[in-house]
Amino acid sequence: MLSKITSYALVGLEGVPVEVETDINKGMVSYELVGLPDAAVKESKERVFSAIRNSVLRFPVNKITVNLAPADIKKEGSQYDLPIAISLLAASGQLEADVNGVVMLGELALDGGLRPVSGILPILISAKSKGFKKFIVPCGNANEASYIEGIEVYALKNLKEAFAFLSGEPFQPVEVKSFEAAKRKTSYNCDLSLVRGQAVAKRALEIAVAGGHNILLSGPPGTGKTMLARCIPTIMPDMTFDEALEVTKILSVSGELGEEGIVSLRPFRTPHHTATTVSLCGGGNSKIKAGEISKAHRGVLFLDELPEYSRSALEALRQPLEDGKITVTRAGGAITFPADFILCASMNPCPCGNFGSKERNCTCTPAQIRRYRGKISGPLLDRIDLQVEVDAVKYEELAGVSVGESSAEVKKRVERARLIQRERFNGDDGVTVNADMGERQIKEYCKLSPECESILRAAFERLRLSARARARIIKVARTIADLDSSAEIRPNHILEASSYRNFDSTADL
């Protein structure tokens, strides 16, 4: 007897339907699993056998062939346990039910319990787009599945419940939750008002977030660079539901999704400086996984002590910083992951950390400083729009009682500037913020007066900038103008934007 059950595989962030076909015939007792399964899928034979027996159901003693189609896609993970078990029960005549159109996912424990699996959200979204409306998932995946409208998701505890549900016993589908309610339950544990002094750095952060620009903070140890970086998500606009789904899909596939089931706060990823190129960009031997830059999608990637990262890891950032995505190619294929994030990097000005300090003497030679800064290539610096020197804070400011602007106040100005940009571009080639502008948009939306051109030319020649750096100064000036609610870029906007490029030149060292 033959039975067919629908399940799903993941290829990158996209779901692909998998047909679980089970044929039971007379002949020598055997149990074969085919269809390009990996080790985890092959081991499902034993899990399914024990789960069926311990659920007081009968495991067929015949010639059994289970095929996972299509055979040209490698099957990975444990989500096929449940559909294999159900297909065995249907093929053996124990389950008489119409299972067409029902997608099943779940790992089986030996006692028949259903354990959660990763990647449920992208699978549900992909399957919904293919017309599937009914799903069976483990109860541990209920929160993750509860934010998709227009489908019925049944979160079950074990194989017995799945058997009962398919036999006609009534179960309540998972209740659809509100994304806005999820956002109200979460909050950041830092605020710009807690940062003492650093007016220049705070202004730079506001500009960076308003226009989606990358930023580098350079200064002696203990000046608050890390604290400033951690405040960036607090002044970013709230995520939309679509953005939250994008981020949640990545973390779901990576197995890093929290109990809430959806990501409601902007990601803030802080990989250690010993991180490899693969851990940053993504990769793997058999299954290609997302790296830190993809997990930072729609949020912030913070690289502390930038020169301490390997050269290969830093250079790998260049392409995603330009394109907002990264394609990881391995022998098994190529997967494209989204990687639209704000890069925030921090570093000391020299190996000892005291170069330029008014309080401490620097013990480094000019050659050591050049070598230290030379670890960051020119092409990478070109892609960092704002390069800010963070000075030490005076004791009076640290001990003072005055409180600076809160993140909420700065966030309001950022949101106004972002609204101006959305209305300006209106979906032009997918551009939503100033940092995404190409050459055509720069010419159209960033016209400069002769005085502005003169100032920009002087900065270009003095700092020995590249064409890319010139374009990025114009983009930053456009953002500063938006924060001022100015339709035109003025000379003071160009001057301020140019002041954030002093790190480009090390000629004075």
C-alpha positions, 0 to 999 in steps of 0.5 A: 500500500502506498501513502504520500505526506507533504513536508518541507525542506529548507534551502537557505531561507526558502522552503521547498516542498518534500513528498514523503512517499511510503510503500509497504509490500510483501517480501523480505522484512526491510526498512529502507529510506531513500531520497538523498537523506543526511545522517540525521534523516537516516537516524529517523528510522530508529526514532520513528520505530520507537515512537510508533511502538511507544505510542501504542501503535503497530509498526508494520513488519513488511518490506518498507520503502520510504522515499523523500522526493525530489531526490535531487535535494539533500534532506537535512534535519529531523523535521521529517520524523513526523511525516515519515511516521504518519506515512507509515501508519497510513500505508499500513492501513492504521490511519484512514484519513485524507492528508492531502494539503496538510504539511507536517513537520516535527522531530519525534522523541522515542516516547512519541513526543514532538520536539521543536525544529528550526526554520518553521517560520520560513517554511510556513511563509514559503508553503503559504505562498504555494497554497498550503493552508493547514500545518501540523507542528510541534507545540514548541514551535507554536509561538513562532508559527502564531504570527502568520495570518491566513493559515491554520497551524495545529501545535501538537504534543506527540504522535498520538495527538497527530494521529487523533487529529488526522482521524477527525478528533477536533483540535484548536489551531494556534491563535494568531498573535499581534506583532504590536503586542510583542513589541510592547513586551520588549525593550532595550536596557541602555539609553543615550541619556546615560552617556556622559558628554560625547556630544560630537559622537552622539551627533554622529550616531544620529546622522548615521542612523538617520541615513543608514550610514556606517560609522567608526568610533576611534578613541582611547580606552574607556571613553564610552565607545562600546556604550555609544554603539549599544545605544544605536538600536535605541534610536533606530525606527521601530521594525515593521512587521515585514522587517521583523519576519525577515530577521526572524526567518534568519534566526529561525533557520540558525536555531537562535530564535527566542521563546517569544517566537518573533524578533521585535527589537533591532538586532545588535550583533557583536562577534569577537575579534577572533571570528573567522571569515566563515562565521562572519559571512556564513558557510558550512560543509554540507548545509550553508548557514547564515553568518553574523552579517546576515544575523545583523540584517535590519540592525547593527553589526558592531565590530569592537577593536576593528584592527584586531580582526583578521584581514580576510574577515574585514575585506569580506565585508566590502561586498555586503556593505555595498549590496546589502546582501551576501552570496555564499558559494560552496560545492553544494551550491550558492545561497544568497542571504540578506545583509542590510545593516549599519556597521559600527566599528570601534578602535583605539587610535594606536596600539597603546591607545593614547595617541591624541590623548590630552591626559596620557602620553603615547608610547608608540612610534609613528611607524607603529601607528601607521602599521596599526591603522594600516590593518584597515584597508583603504577600500574598507575605510571608503565604505565607512561614512562617518569616522569619529574621534571620541575624546576622554570625558572630563571628571566634571561631566562624569560626576555631574547631575545633568542628563542629556537627551534621551534616545526617544528624543533623538529617535523622533528626529531620526524618524522625521528624517527617514520619512523625508527620505521615503517620500523623496525616493518613493521606492526608486530602485529599492532605495529607502535611505540616503546611504543606499543611493546610487550615482543616478540618485545622487545626481537627481537628489543631491544637487550642489551649489558652486559654493558647496562644490568648492568646499567639497573640492577642497576636502577631496584634495586635502584628504586625498579622497577616492571617488567613492568617498566623495559620493559618501560625503554627499550622501551624509550631507544629504542626511544632515540636510534632512535632519535640518528639514532643508530641501537643499544641501547647504555649505554647512552641511558639506562642511560637517559631512567632510569633518567626519572623513579625517581618518582617511588620511594618515599623512600627518603621522 
